[in-house]
Amino acid sequence: MTTPAELLRSFARTRASLDGEEVTYWWSGDVYARAPDEPYRRVFGFEGLNVARLVEDVEAGPDAWQLLTREAAFYLDPTSREILETWQDQPVVHVWNDPANQKWRPFPVPTTELGGQVCFSLEIPLSYPSPLPVAQYPVHSAGDTYKALELFQFFADRADLEGTAASVPATMSWTRMSPWQPWMARGQRPGGLTFHCRGRKLASYAEVPGRTRAYIAEHHPEFAHAPESWTEPNETSWTYFRRLNPPE
Protein backbone atom coordinates (compact mmCIF):
# COMPACT_ATOMS: atom_id res chain seq x y z
CA MET A 1 0.00 0.00 0.00
CA THR A 2 2.59 2.51 -1.16
CA THR A 3 0.62 4.51 -3.74
CA PRO A 4 -2.80 6.21 -3.54
CA ALA A 5 -4.19 3.67 -6.04
CA GLU A 6 -2.95 0.73 -3.93
CA LEU A 7 -4.31 2.33 -0.77
CA LEU A 8 -7.69 2.83 -2.40
CA ARG A 9 -7.86 -0.80 -3.54
CA SER A 10 -7.08 -1.97 0.00
CA PHE A 11 -9.71 0.35 1.41
CA ALA A 12 -12.19 -0.80 -1.26
CA ARG A 13 -11.65 -4.44 -0.27
CA THR A 14 -12.31 -3.42 3.35
CA ARG A 15 -15.34 -1.22 2.73
CA ALA A 16 -16.85 -3.30 -0.10
CA SER A 17 -15.79 -5.98 -2.61
CA LEU A 18 -13.79 -5.59 -5.82
CA ASP A 19 -15.88 -8.24 -7.60
CA GLY A 20 -19.08 -6.20 -7.44
CA GLU A 21 -20.83 -8.51 -4.97
CA GLU A 22 -23.18 -6.90 -2.47
CA VAL A 23 -21.67 -6.11 0.93
CA THR A 24 -23.68 -5.36 4.05
CA TYR A 25 -22.34 -3.40 7.00
CA TRP A 26 -24.41 -3.41 10.19
CA TRP A 27 -23.88 -1.17 13.21
CA SER A 28 -25.37 -0.42 16.62
CA GLY A 29 -24.88 2.29 19.21
CA ASP A 30 -26.46 5.26 20.94
CA VAL A 31 -27.38 8.89 20.38
CA TYR A 32 -26.63 11.58 22.95
CA ALA A 33 -28.13 15.05 23.26
CA ARG A 34 -25.89 18.01 23.97
CA ALA A 35 -27.01 21.52 24.90
CA PRO A 36 -25.38 24.47 26.69
CA ASP A 37 -25.40 24.22 30.47
CA GLU A 38 -27.04 20.76 30.34
CA PRO A 39 -25.47 17.34 30.97
CA TYR A 40 -25.09 14.97 28.03
CA ARG A 41 -28.09 12.64 27.88
CA ARG A 42 -28.54 9.34 26.07
CA VAL A 43 -31.80 9.90 24.22
CA PHE A 44 -31.90 7.04 21.69
CA GLY A 45 -30.41 3.74 20.80
CA PHE A 46 -29.46 3.49 17.14
CA GLU A 47 -29.12 0.59 14.72
CA GLY A 48 -28.50 0.67 11.00
CA LEU A 49 -27.14 -0.97 7.91
CA ASN A 50 -25.66 -0.12 4.55
CA VAL A 51 -25.88 -2.42 1.53
CA ALA A 52 -23.24 -1.57 -1.07
CA ARG A 53 -22.06 -2.62 -4.50
CA LEU A 54 -18.72 -1.41 -5.88
CA VAL A 55 -18.40 -0.97 -9.65
CA GLU A 56 -15.61 0.43 -11.80
CA ASP A 57 -16.20 3.96 -13.03
CA VAL A 58 -14.98 3.29 -16.56
CA GLU A 59 -15.70 6.77 -17.89
CA ALA A 60 -13.58 8.33 -15.15
CA GLY A 61 -10.47 6.33 -16.03
CA PRO A 62 -8.31 3.71 -14.28
CA ASP A 63 -8.56 3.15 -10.54
CA ALA A 64 -11.90 4.99 -10.33
CA TRP A 65 -14.91 3.45 -8.62
CA GLN A 66 -18.54 4.06 -7.84
CA LEU A 67 -19.88 2.84 -4.49
CA LEU A 68 -23.62 2.27 -4.94
CA THR A 69 -25.47 2.03 -1.63
CA ARG A 70 -28.73 2.26 0.23
CA GLU A 71 -28.67 3.02 3.94
CA ALA A 72 -31.34 2.52 6.59
CA ALA A 73 -31.08 3.23 10.31
CA PHE A 74 -33.53 3.28 13.19
CA TYR A 75 -33.98 5.23 16.40
CA LEU A 76 -34.51 2.92 19.36
CA ASP A 77 -35.81 3.24 22.87
CA PRO A 78 -32.55 3.64 24.85
CA THR A 79 -33.57 0.99 27.40
CA SER A 80 -35.72 -1.60 25.63
CA ARG A 81 -33.93 -1.15 22.25
CA GLU A 82 -37.27 -1.38 20.46
CA ILE A 83 -37.74 0.64 17.27
CA LEU A 84 -39.51 3.90 18.11
CA GLU A 85 -42.52 5.23 16.22
CA THR A 86 -43.02 8.34 18.37
CA TRP A 87 -40.88 10.43 20.73
CA GLN A 88 -42.32 13.14 22.98
CA ASP A 89 -45.51 13.06 20.89
CA GLN A 90 -43.50 13.59 17.68
CA PRO A 91 -43.55 10.97 14.90
CA VAL A 92 -40.07 9.51 14.47
CA VAL A 93 -38.63 9.71 10.96
CA HIS A 94 -36.09 6.94 10.54
CA VAL A 95 -33.16 7.03 8.12
CA TRP A 96 -34.07 5.86 4.60
CA ASN A 97 -31.25 7.15 2.41
CA ASP A 98 -31.70 5.99 -1.18
CA PRO A 99 -29.22 6.46 -2.67
CA ALA A 100 -26.16 7.11 -0.53
CA ASN A 101 -23.58 6.83 -3.30
CA GLN A 102 -19.93 7.82 -3.52
CA LYS A 103 -17.36 8.31 -6.29
CA TRP A 104 -13.85 7.22 -5.42
CA ARG A 105 -10.59 8.34 -7.00
CA PRO A 106 -7.08 7.50 -5.74
CA PHE A 107 -6.21 9.60 -2.73
CA PRO A 108 -3.91 9.05 0.27
CA VAL A 109 -6.42 7.26 2.50
CA PRO A 110 -5.39 7.94 6.13
CA THR A 111 -4.17 4.71 7.75
CA THR A 112 -2.84 3.73 11.16
CA GLU A 113 -0.90 0.54 11.87
CA LEU A 114 -2.32 -1.23 14.93
CA GLY A 115 -0.16 -4.29 15.37
CA GLY A 116 -1.68 -6.88 13.05
CA GLN A 117 -4.48 -4.55 12.03
CA VAL A 118 -4.77 -1.58 9.69
CA CYS A 119 -7.21 1.22 10.48
CA PHE A 120 -8.56 3.33 7.60
CA SER A 121 -9.93 6.60 8.98
CA LEU A 122 -12.12 9.15 7.25
CA GLU A 123 -12.88 12.53 8.84
CA ILE A 124 -15.62 14.37 6.95
CA PRO A 125 -16.61 17.90 8.03
CA LEU A 126 -19.83 19.02 6.34
CA SER A 127 -21.13 22.55 5.81
CA TYR A 128 -23.64 23.49 3.12
CA PRO A 129 -27.00 25.26 2.69
CA SER A 130 -29.64 23.37 4.62
CA PRO A 131 -32.46 21.71 2.64
CA LEU A 132 -34.68 23.00 5.46
CA PRO A 133 -34.33 26.81 5.60
CA VAL A 134 -35.54 28.38 8.81
CA ALA A 135 -38.02 30.60 6.95
CA GLN A 136 -39.78 27.52 5.56
CA TYR A 137 -39.27 25.18 8.54
CA PRO A 138 -39.08 27.35 11.69
CA VAL A 139 -40.00 24.44 13.98
CA HIS A 140 -37.85 21.78 12.32
CA SER A 141 -34.72 23.61 11.16
CA ALA A 142 -31.68 24.27 13.33
CA GLY A 143 -30.35 26.87 10.89
CA ASP A 144 -29.89 27.83 7.27
CA THR A 145 -26.53 26.04 7.11
CA TYR A 146 -26.25 22.31 7.76
CA LYS A 147 -23.07 21.62 9.73
CA ALA A 148 -21.95 18.21 10.94
CA LEU A 149 -18.85 16.11 11.51
CA GLU A 150 -18.71 12.45 10.39
CA LEU A 151 -15.87 10.26 11.71
CA PHE A 152 -15.40 6.75 10.26
CA GLN A 153 -12.87 4.05 11.11
CA PHE A 154 -12.60 0.71 9.29
CA PHE A 155 -10.39 -2.05 10.72
CA ALA A 156 -8.96 -5.00 8.75
CA ASP A 157 -6.23 -7.55 9.44
CA ARG A 158 -3.02 -6.84 7.55
CA ALA A 159 -2.69 -10.56 6.74
CA ASP A 160 -6.06 -10.43 4.94
CA LEU A 161 -5.07 -7.30 3.03
CA GLU A 162 -1.87 -8.99 1.88
CA GLY A 163 -3.96 -11.76 0.31
CA THR A 164 -5.81 -11.67 -2.98
CA ALA A 165 -9.47 -11.94 -1.91
CA ALA A 166 -11.81 -9.37 -3.46
CA SER A 167 -13.28 -8.62 -0.01
CA VAL A 168 -11.77 -8.90 3.46
CA PRO A 169 -13.47 -9.16 6.89
CA ALA A 170 -13.69 -5.83 8.69
CA THR A 171 -15.12 -3.98 11.65
CA MET A 172 -15.94 -0.29 11.89
CA SER A 173 -16.75 2.62 14.15
CA TRP A 174 -18.75 5.75 13.35
CA THR A 175 -19.28 8.99 15.25
CA ARG A 176 -21.36 11.92 14.07
CA MET A 177 -21.98 15.33 15.60
CA SER A 178 -25.01 16.97 14.00
CA PRO A 179 -27.89 19.37 14.63
CA TRP A 180 -31.12 18.13 16.18
CA GLN A 181 -33.03 15.83 13.86
CA PRO A 182 -35.78 17.78 12.04
CA TRP A 183 -38.54 15.52 13.36
CA MET A 184 -37.52 16.36 16.94
CA ALA A 185 -39.05 19.84 16.38
CA ARG A 186 -36.37 21.66 18.39
CA GLY A 187 -36.18 24.67 16.09
CA GLN A 188 -33.08 26.80 16.65
CA ARG A 189 -32.47 25.65 20.20
CA PRO A 190 -28.69 25.52 20.79
CA GLY A 191 -27.15 22.05 20.89
CA GLY A 192 -27.55 18.91 18.86
CA LEU A 193 -26.84 15.20 18.76
CA THR A 194 -23.80 12.95 18.94
CA PHE A 195 -24.06 9.46 17.42
CA HIS A 196 -21.60 6.81 18.64
CA CYS A 197 -21.77 3.41 16.91
CA ARG A 198 -19.72 0.36 16.04
CA GLY A 199 -20.32 -2.51 13.64
CA ARG A 200 -18.92 -5.00 11.15
CA LYS A 201 -19.03 -6.30 7.61
CA LEU A 202 -21.49 -9.20 7.52
CA ALA A 203 -21.15 -12.41 5.54
CA SER A 204 -24.50 -11.56 3.93
CA TYR A 205 -27.67 -9.51 4.46
CA ALA A 206 -29.16 -12.61 6.14
CA GLU A 207 -26.95 -11.87 9.19
CA VAL A 208 -28.80 -8.60 9.88
CA PRO A 209 -30.87 -9.11 13.07
CA GLY A 210 -34.27 -10.61 12.27
CA ARG A 211 -36.24 -7.76 13.86
CA THR A 212 -34.47 -5.26 11.65
CA ARG A 213 -34.88 -7.31 8.47
CA ALA A 214 -38.60 -7.67 9.22
CA TYR A 215 -39.01 -3.91 9.70
CA ILE A 216 -37.27 -3.21 6.40
CA ALA A 217 -39.33 -5.85 4.60
CA GLU A 218 -42.54 -4.26 5.91
CA HIS A 219 -41.66 -0.63 5.14
CA HIS A 220 -39.03 -0.43 2.37
CA PRO A 221 -37.99 -3.89 1.11
CA GLU A 222 -35.72 -2.38 -1.55
CA PHE A 223 -33.22 -1.56 1.23
CA ALA A 224 -32.25 -5.24 1.39
CA HIS A 225 -30.20 -4.65 -1.77
CA ALA A 226 -27.78 -2.12 -3.20
CA PRO A 227 -28.73 0.01 -6.20
CA GLU A 228 -28.01 -1.40 -9.65
CA SER A 229 -26.71 1.85 -11.16
CA TRP A 230 -25.62 5.38 -10.32
CA THR A 231 -28.28 7.96 -9.51
CA GLU A 232 -28.11 11.33 -7.84
CA PRO A 233 -28.50 13.39 -5.74
CA ASN A 234 -27.98 11.45 -2.53
CA GLU A 235 -30.74 11.32 0.04
CA THR A 236 -30.12 12.54 3.61
CA SER A 237 -32.31 12.73 6.69
CA TRP A 238 -32.87 16.40 5.88
CA THR A 239 -33.86 15.92 2.22
CA TYR A 240 -36.03 12.92 3.16
CA PHE A 241 -37.85 15.01 5.78
CA ARG A 242 -38.43 17.72 3.18
CA ARG A 243 -39.87 15.16 0.76
CA LEU A 244 -42.27 13.96 3.46
CA ASN A 245 -43.11 17.54 4.46
CA PRO A 246 -42.87 19.82 1.40
CA PRO A 247 -43.00 23.55 2.15
CA GLU A 248 -46.40 25.15 1.81
Stockholm file with secondary structure:
# STOCKHOLM 1.0

chainA/1-248         MTTPAELLRSFARTRASLDGEEVTYWWSGDVYARAPDEPYRRVFGFEGLNVARLVEDVEAGPDAWQLLTREAAFYLDPTSREILETWQDQPVVHVWNDPANQKWRPFPVPTTELGGQVCFSLEIPLSYPSPLPVAQYPVHSAGDTYKALELFQFFADRADLEGTAASVPATMSWTRMSPWQPWMARGQRPGGLTFHCRGRKLASYAEVPGRTRAYIAEHHPEFAHAPESWTEPNETSWTYFRRLNPPE
#=GR chainA/1-248 SS CCSHHHHHHHHHHHHSCTTCCCEEEEEEEEEEEECTTSCCEEEEEEEEEEEEEEEECGGGCTTCEEEEEEEEEEEECTTTCCBCSEETTEECCCEEESCCCEEECCCCCCEEEETTEEEEEEEEEEEEECSSCTTTCTTTCSCSEEEEEEEEEEEEEHHHHTSCCSSCCCEEEEEEEECCCGGGCCTTCSCEEEEEEEEEECSSGGGSCHHHHHHHHHHCGGGGSCCSSCCCSCCCHHHHHHHHSCCC
#=GC SS_cons         CCSHHHHHHHHHHHHSCTTCCCEEEEEEEEEEEECTTSCCEEEEEEEEEEEEEEEECGGGCTTCEEEEEEEEEEEECTTTCCBCSEETTEECCCEEESCCCEEECCCCCCEEEETTEEEEEEEEEEEEECSSCTTTCTTTCSCSEEEEEEEEEEEEEHHHHTSCCSSCCCEEEEEEEECCCGGGCCTTCSCEEEEEEEEEECSSGGGSCHHHHHHHHHHCGGGGSCCSSCCCSCCCHHHHHHHHSCCC
//
